[in-house]
Amino acid sequence: MSLAGSDDMLEILPFVAFFAYMLTVFIALPLYGVMRYKKWLTWGHFALFGALLGMGAGVAFWAIAHRNNALIASTIFSPPSKP
């Protein structure tokens, strides 16, 4: 038994990793630097700007992959059109 969308997951995984890396380099690290410089850094900020941002990106890419699976499935399994 295979998981639905496992092939799509393997296709989209490099894109997820790339965008996670870009978010880290261009948003999280500069934000961390500013907050550390101004001494605003608390554990709540790590949760807000780190974990929630990462989980939100993961959920967004998961939704995109499953939306595409639903479109493919509806195309394949739709009844033939009448002439």
C-alpha positions as a Markdown table, in Angstrom:
| # | Residue | x | y | z |
|---|---|---|---|---|
| 1 | Met | 0.0 | 0.0 | 0.0 |
| 2 | Ser | 1.4 | 3.4 | -1.0 |
| 3 | Leu | 0.6 | 6.7 | 0.5 |
| 4 | Ala | -1.4 | 9.0 | -1.8 |
| 5 | Gly | 0.8 | 11.7 | -3.2 |
| 6 | Ser | 4.1 | 10.2 | -2.1 |
| 7 | Asp | 5.6 | 10.8 | -5.6 |
| 8 | Asp | 4.4 | 14.4 | -5.6 |
| 9 | Met | 6.0 | 14.8 | -2.2 |
| 10 | Leu | 9.3 | 13.7 | -3.5 |
| 11 | Glu | 9.0 | 16.1 | -6.4 |
| 12 | Ile | 8.1 | 19.1 | -4.2 |
| 13 | Leu | 10.6 | 18.4 | -1.4 |
| 14 | Pro | 13.6 | 20.2 | -3.1 |
| 15 | Phe | 11.4 | 23.3 | -3.6 |
| 16 | Val | 10.3 | 23.2 | 0.1 |
| 17 | Ala | 13.9 | 22.9 | 1.2 |
| 18 | Phe | 15.0 | 25.7 | -1.1 |
| 19 | Phe | 12.3 | 28.1 | 0.1 |
| 20 | Ala | 12.9 | 27.2 | 3.7 |
| 21 | Tyr | 16.6 | 28.0 | 3.2 |
| 22 | Met | 15.8 | 31.3 | 1.5 |
| 23 | Leu | 13.4 | 32.3 | 4.3 |
| 24 | Thr | 16.1 | 31.5 | 6.8 |
| 25 | Val | 18.9 | 33.4 | 5.0 |
| 26 | Phe | 16.9 | 36.5 | 4.0 |
| 27 | Ile | 14.3 | 36.8 | 6.8 |
| 28 | Ala | 15.2 | 34.9 | 10.0 |
| 29 | Leu | 18.9 | 35.6 | 10.2 |
| 30 | Pro | 18.7 | 39.4 | 9.6 |
| 31 | Leu | 15.7 | 39.5 | 12.0 |
| 32 | Tyr | 17.7 | 37.6 | 14.6 |
| 33 | Gly | 20.7 | 39.9 | 14.2 |
| 34 | Val | 18.6 | 43.1 | 14.7 |
| 35 | Met | 16.8 | 41.6 | 17.7 |
| 36 | Arg | 20.1 | 40.5 | 19.3 |
| 37 | Tyr | 21.6 | 43.9 | 18.7 |
| 38 | Lys | 18.7 | 45.7 | 20.3 |
| 39 | Lys | 18.4 | 43.1 | 23.1 |
| 40 | Trp | 14.8 | 42.2 | 22.2 |
| 41 | Leu | 15.5 | 38.5 | 22.0 |
| 42 | Thr | 13.2 | 36.2 | 24.1 |
| 43 | Trp | 12.0 | 32.7 | 23.7 |
| 44 | Gly | 8.6 | 33.9 | 22.5 |
| 45 | His | 10.3 | 35.6 | 19.5 |
| 46 | Phe | 12.0 | 32.3 | 18.6 |
| 47 | Ala | 8.6 | 30.6 | 18.6 |
| 48 | Leu | 6.9 | 33.4 | 16.7 |
| 49 | Phe | 9.5 | 33.9 | 14.0 |
| 50 | Gly | 11.0 | 30.5 | 13.9 |
| 51 | Ala | 8.6 | 27.6 | 14.5 |
| 52 | Leu | 5.4 | 29.3 | 13.3 |
| 53 | Leu | 7.0 | 30.5 | 10.1 |
| 54 | Gly | 8.5 | 27.1 | 9.3 |
| 55 | Met | 5.2 | 25.3 | 10.1 |
| 56 | Gly | 3.3 | 27.8 | 8.0 |
| 57 | Ala | 5.5 | 27.2 | 5.0 |
| 58 | Gly | 5.2 | 23.4 | 5.4 |
| 59 | Val | 1.4 | 23.6 | 5.6 |
| 60 | Ala | 1.3 | 25.8 | 2.5 |
| 61 | Phe | 3.4 | 23.5 | 0.4 |
| 62 | Trp | 1.4 | 20.5 | 1.7 |
| 63 | Ala | -1.9 | 22.2 | 0.6 |
| 64 | Ile | -0.4 | 22.9 | -2.8 |
| 65 | Ala | 0.6 | 19.3 | -3.3 |
| 66 | His | -2.7 | 18.0 | -2.2 |
| 67 | Arg | -4.7 | 20.4 | -4.3 |
| 68 | Asn | -2.8 | 19.3 | -7.4 |
| 69 | Asn | -3.5 | 15.6 | -6.5 |
| 70 | Ala | -7.2 | 16.4 | -6.3 |
| 71 | Leu | -7.1 | 18.0 | -9.7 |
| 72 | Ile | -5.3 | 15.1 | -11.2 |
| 73 | Ala | -7.6 | 12.6 | -9.6 |
| 74 | Ser | -10.8 | 14.4 | -10.7 |
| 75 | Thr | -9.4 | 14.5 | -14.3 |
| 76 | Ile | -8.5 | 10.8 | -14.3 |
| 77 | Phe | -11.6 | 9.4 | -12.6 |
| 78 | Ser | -14.2 | 11.7 | -14.1 |
| 79 | Pro | -16.8 | 9.9 | -16.3 |
| 80 | Pro | -16.4 | 10.2 | -20.0 |
| 81 | Ser | -18.2 | 13.1 | -21.6 |
| 82 | Lys | -21.1 | 12.3 | -23.9 |
| 83 | Pro | -20.8 | 13.2 | -27.6 |
